[in-house]
């Protein structure tokens, strides 16, 4: 994330990652203010002004370029397309607005149900994964596509992209993933009309 003249890669609060929304006028909104640490609501993000949306923390920054839906992970750019019948449908890298953003956390809660101490019966929550991405409906040639892509950043495992696609016609094709313009993976991914196809692709 650009954020003026400083590159932020660490959370300003005792939380491993925070989300940041960057606007075209040079301003931004962070989950926690980078100076005062005051919290902000995800629902206050001005989506019509977004240029980038992502996470910072643990020495890393990952974000979406809202203008074309590409993901940038520590300066590596990932793009996704779907190829069927010799035709490649670019799912990212198009001049669409990918501003229907998604952000949520996975957490577990533990409670001590025995004993007599003051914490008896109280739940303690721990975040185990951070997630951010978007969903987008688009028409490519004669196919209507609903595309959702969410980056998952778990504590105990490798980061991954959860790619979900629904189309209005059957397609017997494959997903193509590129990093910095170079093809790094091809995955067979037949799709049935109206049925969502989902795959978790480990970042590499």
LOMI-555622 format. One line per 2 residues: number of its first residue (from 1); their letters; for each residue x, y, z negated of N, C-alpha, C. Coordinates in Angstrom, 3 decimals, always signed. Each point is the difference from the previous one (the first is absolute). Example, Ala and Ser with C-alpha at 12.3 -4.5 7.8 and 13.67 -1.06 7.14 Angstrom:
! residues 2
1 = AS = +13.190 -5.690 -7.800 -0.890 +1.190 +0.000 +0.900 +1.200 +0.000 ~ -0.350 +1.050 +0.720 +0.820 +1.190 -0.060 -0.770 +1.090 -0.730;
***
This chain:
! residues 204
1 = XX = +0.862 -1.175 +0.000 -0.862 +1.175 +0.000 +0.904 +1.232 +0.000 ~ -0.398 +1.026 +0.696 +0.866 +1.160 +0.155 -0.047 +0.910 -1.228;
3 = XX = -1.160 +0.513 -0.338 -0.185 +0.804 -1.213 +1.042 +1.106 -0.147 ~ +0.011 +0.898 +0.963 +0.920 +1.125 -0.057 +1.420 -0.426 +0.304;
5 = XX = +0.953 +0.511 -0.773 +1.413 -0.290 +0.253 +0.547 -1.153 -0.834 ~ -0.863 -0.638 -0.797 +0.470 -1.074 -0.878 -0.669 -1.320 +0.359;
7 = XX = +0.767 -1.066 -0.007 -0.523 -1.330 +0.291 -0.310 -0.696 -1.328 ~ -1.263 -0.237 -0.265 -0.410 -0.621 -1.256 -0.105 -1.515 +0.176;
9 = XX = +0.651 -0.741 -0.885 -0.075 -1.461 +0.058 -0.287 -0.628 -1.365 ~ -0.249 +0.827 -1.004 -0.293 -0.527 -1.332 -1.275 +0.617 -0.551;
11 = XX = -0.741 -0.788 -0.740 -1.220 +0.472 -0.636 +0.345 +0.958 -1.137 ~ -0.749 +1.098 -0.142 +0.273 +0.950 -1.087 -0.598 -0.431 -1.340;
13 = XX = -0.710 -1.120 -0.019 -0.668 -0.475 -1.216 +0.370 -1.469 -0.228 ~ -0.310 -0.547 -1.182 +0.323 -1.413 -0.279 -0.926 -0.962 +0.752;
15 = XX = -0.006 +0.109 +1.302 -0.737 -0.887 +0.900 +0.910 -0.211 +1.196 ~ +0.181 -1.212 +0.442 +1.022 -0.284 +1.002 -0.182 +0.789 +1.290;
17 = XX = -1.246 +0.116 +0.484 -0.280 +0.717 +1.235 -1.174 +0.949 -0.187 ~ +0.006 +1.091 +0.733 -1.161 +0.882 +0.080 -0.277 +0.279 +1.474;
19 = XX = -1.253 +0.304 +0.314 -0.315 +0.378 +1.378 +0.212 +1.501 +0.203 ~ +0.305 +0.358 +1.235 +0.149 +1.415 +0.371 -0.663 +0.219 +1.357;
21 = XX = -0.794 +1.051 +0.095 -0.619 +0.422 +1.258 +0.667 +1.297 +0.443 ~ +0.559 +0.000 +1.211 +0.649 +1.196 +0.540 -0.896 +0.634 +1.056;
23 = XX = -0.071 +1.345 -0.013 -0.871 +0.739 +0.904 +0.804 +0.749 +1.056 ~ -0.670 +0.338 +1.104 +0.678 +0.662 +1.118 +0.460 +1.417 -0.332;
25 = XX = -0.541 +0.600 -1.062 +0.411 +1.363 -0.357 +1.184 +0.024 -0.966 ~ +0.620 -1.164 -0.239 +1.169 -0.073 -0.874 -0.316 -0.267 -1.457;
27 = XX = -1.281 -0.069 -0.362 -0.387 -0.291 -1.376 -0.230 -1.502 -0.159 ~ -0.242 -0.425 -1.223 -0.242 -1.413 -0.248 -0.835 -0.180 -1.260;
29 = XX = -0.524 -1.188 -0.168 -0.673 -0.399 -1.231 +0.585 -1.332 -0.419 ~ +0.462 -0.073 -1.248 +0.587 -1.235 -0.528 -0.891 -0.575 -1.089;
31 = XX = +0.044 -1.307 -0.149 -0.780 -0.653 -1.048 +0.304 +0.614 -1.362 ~ +1.276 +0.336 -0.212 +0.421 +0.756 -1.173 +0.862 +1.156 +0.484;
33 = XX = -0.356 +1.201 -0.398 +0.760 +1.179 +0.416 +1.481 -0.204 -0.278 ~ +0.835 +0.312 +0.986 +1.424 -0.297 -0.110 +0.709 +0.860 -1.037;
35 = XX = -0.619 +1.101 -0.407 +0.595 +0.886 -1.006 -0.700 -0.112 -1.349 ~ -1.339 +0.142 +0.013 -0.749 +0.013 -1.265 -0.435 -1.389 -0.451;
37 = XX = +0.022 -0.974 +0.918 -0.420 -1.385 -0.245 -1.508 -0.125 -0.220 ~ -0.739 +1.035 +0.305 -1.462 -0.057 -0.116 -0.552 -0.942 +1.066;
39 = XX = -0.997 -0.811 -0.371 -0.559 -0.967 +0.942 -0.984 +0.661 +0.958 ~ -0.091 -0.564 +1.207 -0.938 +0.466 +1.018 -0.814 -1.173 +0.515;
41 = XX = -1.197 +0.286 +0.485 -0.889 -1.042 +0.492 +0.262 -0.290 +1.477 ~ -0.001 -1.277 +0.355 +0.115 -0.422 +1.392 -1.105 +0.641 +0.842;
43 = XX = -1.159 +0.207 -0.609 -1.150 +0.532 +0.742 +0.117 +1.492 +0.276 ~ +1.024 +0.644 -0.531 +0.238 +1.417 +0.291 +0.944 +0.205 +1.189;
45 = XX = +0.476 -1.083 +0.595 +0.866 +0.121 +1.176 -0.799 +0.583 +1.164 ~ +0.571 +0.998 +0.662 -0.637 +0.635 +1.158 +0.418 -0.766 +1.261;
47 = XX = -0.808 -0.943 +0.407 +0.377 -0.904 +1.091 +0.110 +0.718 +1.341 ~ -0.736 +1.101 +0.163 +0.072 +0.730 +1.268 +1.317 +0.762 +0.147;
49 = XX = +0.782 +0.117 -1.073 +1.290 +0.706 +0.043 +1.199 -0.949 -0.075 ~ -0.249 -1.286 -0.149 +1.075 -0.978 -0.229 +0.933 -0.142 +1.201;
51 = XX = +1.304 -0.089 -0.273 +0.950 -0.433 +1.018 +0.722 -1.283 -0.436 ~ +0.187 -0.184 -1.301 +0.623 -1.215 -0.526 -0.657 -0.367 -1.321;
53 = XX = -0.073 -1.310 -0.255 -0.513 -0.492 -1.271 +0.812 -1.225 -0.389 ~ +0.470 -0.039 -1.251 +0.812 -1.146 -0.379 +0.278 -0.103 -1.482;
55 = XX = +1.010 -0.816 -0.312 +0.417 -0.258 -1.376 +1.462 +0.381 -0.164 ~ +0.341 +0.539 -1.181 +1.395 +0.193 -0.363 +0.245 -0.672 -1.348;
57 = XX = +1.221 -0.522 -0.166 +0.359 -0.614 -1.271 +1.076 -1.054 +0.166 ~ +0.675 -0.318 -1.083 +1.020 -1.048 -0.026 +1.068 +0.211 +1.077;
59 = XX = +0.304 +1.275 +0.306 +1.025 +0.313 +0.985 -0.458 -0.122 +1.438 ~ -1.290 -0.177 +0.212 -0.530 -0.208 +1.343 -1.118 +0.986 +0.312;
61 = XX = -0.255 +0.126 +1.301 -1.186 +0.705 +0.460 -0.552 -0.729 +1.211 ~ -1.298 -0.214 -0.018 -0.697 -0.665 +1.105 -1.221 +0.849 +0.321;
63 = XX = -0.253 +0.177 +1.296 -1.132 +0.860 +0.338 -0.556 -0.315 +1.382 ~ -1.207 +0.504 +0.223 -0.695 -0.091 +1.277 +0.131 +1.338 +0.699;
65 = XX = +0.290 -0.033 +1.286 -0.104 +1.187 +0.842 -1.456 +0.050 +0.471 ~ -0.750 +0.948 -0.503 -1.440 +0.046 +0.248 -0.316 +0.229 +1.481;
67 = XX = +0.893 +0.634 +0.728 -0.249 +0.305 +1.410 -0.006 -1.235 +0.886 ~ +0.683 -1.081 -0.420 +0.040 -1.181 +0.868 -0.093 -1.338 -0.743;
69 = XX = -0.149 +0.029 -1.333 -0.209 -1.228 -0.757 +1.227 -0.846 -0.245 ~ +1.180 +0.476 +0.379 +1.215 -0.779 -0.242 +0.406 +0.075 -1.474;
71 = XX = +0.645 -1.072 -0.464 +0.512 -0.053 -1.363 +1.506 +0.252 +0.033 ~ +0.481 +0.820 -0.934 +1.438 +0.202 -0.165 +0.386 -0.470 -1.393;
73 = XX = +0.922 -0.958 -0.053 +0.472 -0.560 -1.263 +1.489 +0.265 -0.103 ~ +0.367 +0.942 -0.854 +1.408 +0.365 -0.171 +0.678 +0.216 +1.356;
75 = XX = -0.637 +0.827 +0.817 +0.508 +0.436 +1.310 -0.117 -1.062 +1.102 ~ -0.604 -1.142 -0.280 -0.259 -0.995 +1.038 -1.470 +0.097 +0.422;
77 = XX = -0.221 +0.163 +1.299 -1.340 +0.237 +0.531 -0.600 -1.310 +0.512 ~ -1.197 -0.353 -0.496 -0.683 -1.221 +0.404 -1.225 +0.330 +0.839;
79 = XX = -0.147 -0.704 +1.129 -1.176 +0.150 +0.845 -0.610 -1.369 +0.245 ~ -1.309 -0.015 +0.298 -0.750 -1.248 +0.157 -0.846 +0.078 +1.258;
81 = XX = -0.032 -1.096 +0.752 -0.876 -0.091 +1.161 -0.576 -1.409 +0.088 ~ -0.999 -0.157 +0.872 -0.626 -1.305 +0.215 -0.008 -0.270 +1.497;
83 = XX = +0.505 -1.151 +0.399 +0.073 -0.341 +1.418 -0.919 -1.169 +0.318 ~ -0.852 +0.178 +1.025 -0.898 -1.064 +0.444 -0.142 +0.073 +1.514;
85 = XX = +0.039 -1.159 +0.649 -0.138 -0.095 +1.463 +0.983 +0.912 +0.723 ~ +1.211 +0.092 -0.538 +1.034 +0.803 +0.636 -0.129 +1.486 -0.202;
87 = XX = -1.006 +0.435 -0.804 -0.208 +1.431 -0.273 +0.355 +0.274 -1.455 ~ +0.843 +0.996 -0.236 +0.382 +0.355 -1.369 -0.839 +1.185 -0.480;
89 = XX = -0.690 -0.205 -1.111 -0.822 +1.030 -0.614 +0.794 +0.639 -1.133 ~ +0.474 +1.218 +0.139 +0.736 +0.628 -1.113 -0.965 +0.379 -1.126;
91 = XX = +0.215 -0.571 -1.167 -0.834 +0.319 -1.161 +0.558 +1.186 -0.776 ~ +1.292 +0.229 +0.126 +0.632 +1.201 -0.550 +0.766 +0.673 +1.137;
93 = XX = +0.464 +1.211 -0.269 +0.750 +0.713 +1.021 -0.875 +0.730 +0.988 ~ -1.306 +0.022 -0.230 -0.933 +0.719 +0.860 -0.223 +1.409 -0.546;
95 = XX = -0.436 +0.885 +0.852 -0.264 +1.377 -0.460 -1.414 +0.102 -0.555 ~ -0.288 -0.865 -0.987 -1.230 +0.060 -0.769 +0.340 +0.612 -1.360;
97 = XX = -1.035 +0.354 -0.754 +0.210 +0.400 -1.393 -0.304 -1.191 -0.897 ~ +1.006 -0.449 -0.716 -0.158 -1.121 -0.921 -0.106 +0.560 -1.421;
99 = XX = -1.048 +0.778 -0.246 -0.092 +0.683 -1.293 -1.055 -0.586 -0.934 ~ -0.552 -1.172 +0.349 -0.905 -0.680 -0.920 +0.859 -0.864 -0.928;
101 = XX = +0.677 +0.674 -0.921 +1.057 -0.622 -0.796 -0.548 -0.832 -1.154 ~ +0.841 -0.918 -0.461 -0.335 -0.927 -1.079 +1.136 +0.030 -1.021;
103 = XX = -0.341 -0.016 -1.274 +1.010 -0.121 -1.049 -0.639 -0.643 -1.226 ~ +0.642 -1.039 -0.520 -0.486 -0.638 -1.218 +1.135 -0.784 -0.646;
105 = XX = -0.233 -0.406 -1.238 +0.991 -0.767 -0.755 -0.619 -1.321 -0.444 ~ +0.812 -1.058 -0.008 -0.399 -1.270 -0.602 +0.569 -0.022 -1.417;
107 = XX = -0.807 -0.418 -0.946 +0.445 -0.015 -1.390 -0.504 -1.250 -0.700 ~ +0.698 -0.377 -1.063 -0.451 -1.086 -0.867 -0.171 +0.575 -1.401;
109 = XX = -0.897 -0.622 -0.747 -0.246 +0.448 -1.369 +0.165 -1.172 -0.952 ~ +0.778 +0.201 -1.063 +0.201 -1.019 -1.026 -0.571 +0.508 -1.313;
111 = XX = -0.552 -0.917 -0.788 -0.546 +0.376 -1.302 +0.343 -1.058 -1.029 ~ +0.267 +0.455 -1.208 +0.228 -0.910 -1.124 -1.346 -0.187 -0.711;
113 = XX = -0.574 -1.199 +0.131 -1.319 -0.248 -0.585 +0.087 -0.622 -1.390 ~ +1.225 -0.316 -0.432 +0.185 -0.601 -1.321 +0.796 +0.942 -0.887;
115 = XX = -0.030 -0.241 -1.246 +0.792 +0.805 -0.926 -0.810 +1.136 -0.587 ~ +0.642 +0.733 -0.897 -0.722 +1.060 -0.718 +0.670 +1.355 +0.132;
117 = XX = +0.999 +0.119 +0.903 +0.680 +1.296 +0.097 -0.890 +1.015 +0.689 ~ +0.450 +1.265 +0.025 -0.824 +1.087 +0.508 -0.252 -0.090 +1.510;
119 = XX = +0.786 -0.825 +0.713 -0.187 -0.149 +1.436 -0.900 -1.185 +0.348 ~ -0.582 -0.634 -0.998 -0.841 -1.163 +0.217 -1.139 +0.336 +0.970;
121 = XX = -0.102 -0.794 +1.085 -1.100 +0.176 +0.946 +0.202 +1.113 +1.008 ~ +1.093 +0.737 -0.075 +0.224 +1.104 +0.929 +0.731 -0.503 +1.247;
123 = XX = -0.396 +0.520 +1.144 +0.602 -0.404 +1.275 +1.172 +0.906 +0.346 ~ +1.050 -0.616 +0.551 +1.150 +0.753 +0.481 +0.141 -0.269 +1.500;
125 = XX = -0.108 +1.063 +0.804 +0.022 -0.151 +1.451 +1.396 +0.231 +0.563 ~ +0.358 -0.778 +1.003 +1.289 +0.128 +0.676 -0.237 +0.008 +1.503;
127 = XX = +0.561 +0.987 +0.688 -0.092 +0.050 +1.458 +0.966 -1.026 +0.582 ~ -0.505 -0.853 +0.897 +0.849 -1.037 +0.592 +0.228 +0.238 +1.499;
129 = XX = -0.773 +0.899 +0.598 +0.194 +0.281 +1.428 -0.611 +1.351 +0.362 ~ +0.715 +0.741 +0.856 -0.493 +1.268 +0.547 -0.358 -0.224 +1.468;
131 = XX = -1.085 +0.637 +0.444 -0.484 -0.201 +1.363 -0.362 +1.338 +0.634 ~ +0.348 +0.161 +1.274 -0.426 +1.188 +0.740 -0.063 -0.328 +1.487;
133 = XX = -0.943 +0.619 +0.678 -0.158 -0.240 +1.430 -1.162 +0.790 +0.549 ~ -0.688 -0.589 +0.993 -1.117 +0.693 +0.633 -0.868 -1.010 +0.744;
135 = XX = -1.157 +0.475 +0.442 -0.829 -0.754 +0.926 -0.358 +0.912 +1.160 ~ -0.195 -0.613 +1.171 -0.243 +0.783 +1.210 -0.830 -0.813 +0.980;
137 = XX = -1.044 +0.619 +0.534 -0.776 -0.600 +1.071 +0.406 +0.661 +1.303 ~ +0.263 -0.812 +1.029 +0.485 +0.539 +1.271 -0.532 -0.838 +1.154;
139 = XX = +0.008 +0.576 +1.187 -0.354 -0.739 +1.206 +1.220 -0.023 +0.903 ~ +0.420 -1.210 +0.349 +1.145 -0.165 +0.887 -0.457 -0.829 +1.191;
141 = XX = +0.048 +0.597 +1.182 -0.571 -0.588 +1.207 -1.469 -0.331 -0.269 ~ -0.422 -1.239 +0.111 -1.422 -0.336 -0.206 -0.246 -0.677 -1.346;
143 = XX = +0.919 +0.174 -0.937 -0.109 -0.675 -1.300 -0.136 +1.029 -1.118 ~ -1.009 -0.174 -0.839 -0.135 +0.816 -1.214 +0.700 -0.727 -1.138;
145 = XX = +0.897 +0.699 -0.655 +0.858 -0.606 -1.023 -0.130 +0.759 -1.311 ~ -0.210 -0.746 -1.070 +0.106 +0.568 -1.344 +1.304 -0.526 -0.588;
147 = XX = +0.907 +0.920 -0.303 +1.358 -0.347 -0.421 +0.240 +0.557 -1.390 ~ +0.474 -0.854 -0.900 +0.381 +0.446 -1.346 +1.391 -0.529 -0.295;
149 = XX = +0.863 +0.879 -0.479 +1.370 -0.390 -0.323 +0.373 +0.607 -1.346 ~ +0.386 -0.852 -0.933 +0.326 +0.439 -1.360 +1.361 -0.569 -0.395;
151 = XX = +0.873 +0.863 -0.453 +1.299 -0.413 -0.520 -0.152 -0.361 -1.468 ~ +0.400 -1.222 -0.359 -0.003 -0.435 -1.389 +1.422 -0.017 -0.545;
153 = XX = +0.189 +0.621 -1.161 +1.318 +0.051 -0.643 -0.123 -0.659 -1.377 ~ +0.219 -1.318 -0.078 -0.112 -0.700 -1.286 +1.289 +0.082 -0.808;
155 = XX = -0.128 -0.243 -1.305 +1.179 +0.017 -0.873 +0.887 -1.219 +0.203 ~ -0.595 -1.162 +0.114 +0.756 -1.243 -0.061 +0.209 -0.675 +1.351;
157 = XX = -0.289 +0.700 +1.081 +0.098 -0.635 +1.307 +0.356 +1.039 +1.055 ~ +0.169 -0.461 +1.237 +0.344 +0.910 +1.097 -1.222 +0.824 +0.418;
159 = XX = +0.248 +1.205 +0.473 -1.072 +0.838 +0.523 -0.541 -0.623 +1.290 ~ -1.269 +0.301 +0.298 -0.622 -0.599 +1.179 -1.062 +0.942 +0.569;
161 = XX = -0.312 -0.203 +1.271 -1.119 +0.684 +0.641 -1.169 -0.973 +0.084 ~ -1.142 +0.414 -0.525 -1.220 -0.772 +0.206 -0.707 +0.592 +1.215;
163 = XX = -0.053 -0.769 +1.084 -0.569 +0.458 +1.263 -1.339 -0.694 +0.198 ~ -1.043 +0.799 +0.199 -1.353 -0.542 +0.154 -0.611 +0.582 +1.274;
165 = XX = -0.490 -0.876 +0.881 -0.546 +0.442 +1.283 -1.357 -0.667 +0.237 ~ -0.968 +0.803 +0.443 -1.289 -0.506 +0.439 -0.277 +0.566 +1.384;
167 = XX = -0.461 -0.833 +0.939 -0.298 +0.458 +1.357 -1.423 -0.393 +0.389 ~ -0.499 +0.600 +1.110 -1.349 -0.317 +0.469 +0.021 -0.995 +1.160;
169 = XX = +1.129 -0.688 +0.195 +0.075 -1.081 +0.972 +1.094 -0.973 -0.428 ~ -0.105 -1.230 +0.458 +1.031 -0.999 -0.311 +1.300 +0.372 +0.707;
171 = XX = +1.103 -0.144 -0.706 +1.318 +0.242 +0.584 +0.938 -1.110 -0.445 ~ +0.695 -0.579 +0.942 +0.989 -1.037 -0.327 +1.370 +0.627 +0.221;
173 = XX = +0.494 +0.664 -1.019 +1.229 +0.763 +0.181 +0.956 -0.117 -1.167 ~ +0.878 +0.979 -0.086 +1.043 -0.029 -1.024 +0.310 +1.411 -0.478;
175 = XX = +0.404 +0.075 -1.252 +0.472 +1.258 -0.582 +1.471 +0.181 +0.338 ~ +0.356 +1.244 +0.311 +1.401 +0.340 +0.260 +0.406 +1.111 -0.959;
177 = XX = +1.072 -0.222 -0.725 +0.489 +0.987 -0.965 +1.382 +0.456 +0.430 ~ +0.190 +1.306 +0.032 +1.280 +0.585 +0.377 +0.546 +0.869 -1.117;
179 = XX = +1.324 -0.029 -0.145 +0.680 +0.895 -0.933 +0.943 +0.878 +0.807 ~ -0.186 +1.305 -0.147 +0.816 +0.977 +0.739 +0.001 -0.285 +1.503;
181 = XX = -1.149 -0.455 +0.505 -0.155 -0.230 +1.425 +0.377 -1.384 +0.479 ~ +0.619 -0.826 -0.865 +0.448 -1.334 +0.392 -0.956 -1.066 -0.552;
183 = XX = -0.389 -0.918 +0.850 -0.905 -1.065 -0.410 +0.700 -0.905 -1.018 ~ -0.631 -0.189 -1.160 +0.607 -0.844 -1.034 -0.861 -1.204 -0.352;
185 = XX = -1.277 +0.001 +0.413 -0.834 -1.159 -0.293 -1.182 -0.055 +0.959 ~ -0.374 -1.227 +0.362 -1.192 -0.269 +0.794 -0.771 -1.104 -0.699;
187 = XX = -1.290 +0.236 -0.276 -0.799 -0.930 -0.792 -1.258 -0.355 +0.775 ~ -0.235 -1.278 +0.226 -1.235 -0.423 +0.646 -1.183 +0.393 -0.871;
189 = XX = -0.991 +0.679 +0.595 -1.103 +0.542 -0.797 -1.284 +0.045 +0.818 ~ -0.613 -1.161 +0.280 -1.280 +0.002 +0.715 -1.093 +0.669 -0.835;
191 = XX = -0.890 +0.751 +0.669 -1.057 +0.730 -0.688 -1.357 -0.420 +0.534 ~ -0.969 -0.156 -0.905 -1.373 -0.303 +0.363 -0.843 +1.257 -0.138;
193 = XX = -0.902 +0.206 +0.947 -0.861 +1.183 -0.015 -0.713 +0.141 -1.345 ~ +0.151 +1.173 -0.628 -0.706 +0.305 -1.235 +0.595 -0.595 -1.255;
195 = XX = +1.033 -0.833 +0.121 +0.634 -0.622 -1.169 +1.360 +0.642 -0.244 ~ +0.266 +0.357 -1.232 +1.256 +0.664 -0.333 +1.136 -1.005 -0.022;
197 = XX = +1.092 +0.364 +0.664 +1.235 -0.777 -0.090 +0.997 +0.751 -0.868 ~ +0.557 -0.691 -0.994 +0.886 +0.652 -0.969 +1.302 -0.774 -0.116;
199 = XX = +1.109 +0.734 -0.069 +1.305 -0.624 -0.195 +0.833 +0.896 -0.910 ~ +0.773 -0.621 -0.874 +0.969 +0.717 -0.826 +1.393 -0.224 +0.606;
201 = XX = +0.603 +1.085 +0.467 +1.305 -0.097 +0.645 +1.063 +0.589 -0.923 ~ +0.964 -0.858 -0.392 +1.053 +0.431 -0.915 +0.974 +0.950 +0.692;
203 = XX = +0.283 +1.123 -0.640 +0.901 +1.004 +0.563 +1.405 -0.588 +0.119 ~ +0.601 +0.230 +1.164 +1.388 -0.431 +0.172 +0.693 +0.892 +1.017;
***
